[in-house]
């Protein structure tokens, strides 16, 4: 966020003051609260070599243009890539093993297990290829942890397996996981690897990061691997982030902003939006048991209003890829030019997997569908409580067909030429638009006595609502806002 016109606020000056003490600390920065300009202010007043660490390349490149020359802007991966044996990093560009080839390589055989749905037991065969996918996922899990060596616990059995069956599967597959890790780090083994392998190798070498001070952005999203590498550095590290924007628990993030035992300063004044939008954000913050409110920008007139279907909006924010797809299709039907800020590759993979199941083939590469034999089973499962997250997908595919969906993704407008953007809340993080509409697929349950909602859902809604600058349309979640604001119902965390 460009904030060069502003005189630093008292909060920004307090962060600068803390930085000059030379100690490591946290800057808790609420949505739109000028964290980039605060880090810039700090780095302009620091001596020595600085390193700004970001999660993705685009953010690091953008930051490089804003920070002074003594601060290098990099991603964790680029830092690791430079310091790991070239023979290992070269494997990133080699072809990756397909699940079937990996199963052959590891000598895996099919296993028969029992699956229980709505109390009914069904026999399920875990094919060698499915087991290979479980091994690959186990390797990814291990790479995110601070563990020095793979263990059975890094293998995640299918969620529907009973505890003792799950443990048995972990023990059975562990030798293959160990073998896969050793193959991955062996320069002579000629199969491709993911970027997480060399990152893990680098952190296992107890690296010394070449900088006098480190600025770590979006620290709430760090996994134990990254945190371990940073905490071991004997130099001032400034962790910046917002515990309430931690929406990647499912990817192994551990909310470092809450756990780190360091002093903290606060950035609570948003420069993005005015008081009306700040009030909505504070409803979610209060439900998350936050005592310190977010302050809107008095110079920005923001309001809540209903945005009509025919345009008049810059973004629609959804919870899931499936709902985003649904908005995209109905927008195209109305003749709108729509851009999609969602996981398009994942949507296309889902369509291909659904097509495979319809023709009696397996659905590799899509974890949600990997254990079904044919599309009819997916339809049945989507009607159960356990499978409700697949319901929108099934409805979309039944109504439109996979060809229409694939075609729609291929005929998207670019953001600069679109009438509006359809995005998931996860993909919208870090972005902002003038007029934002919140979709109707967020998960909560309201009855006479209580409001049931998970803390992760509250954080996702906080992120979604704070993307708007001038107009926020919350009519789809107005019942939730009213119930939380009134405070007359018991709040139950699901």
SULDA-V974107 format. One record per helix or strand. SS is the DSSP state (hx for helix, st for strand). FROM is the first residue (numbers start at 1). TO is the last residue. If there is no record, write none. Layout:
SS_FROM_TO + SS_FROM_TO
//
This chain:
hx_10_19 + st_25_29 + hx_35_44 + st_50_54 + hx_57_64 + st_71_75 + hx_76_83 + hx_86_93 + hx_99_106 + st_111_117 + st_120_126 + hx_128_144 + hx_152_154 + hx_163_184 + hx_195_204 + st_213_216 + hx_219_221 + st_223_223 + hx_224_231 + st_236_241 + hx_243_245 + hx_249_251 + st_253_253 + hx_256_259 + st_264_267 + st_269_269 + hx_275_287 + st_295_295 + st_303_304 + st_315_318 + hx_321_333 + st_338_341 + hx_344_358 + hx_375_382 + hx_388_410 + st_420_424 + hx_425_428 + st_433_438 + st_445_446 + st_450_453 + hx_455_465 + st_468_473 + hx_475_486 + st_490_493
//
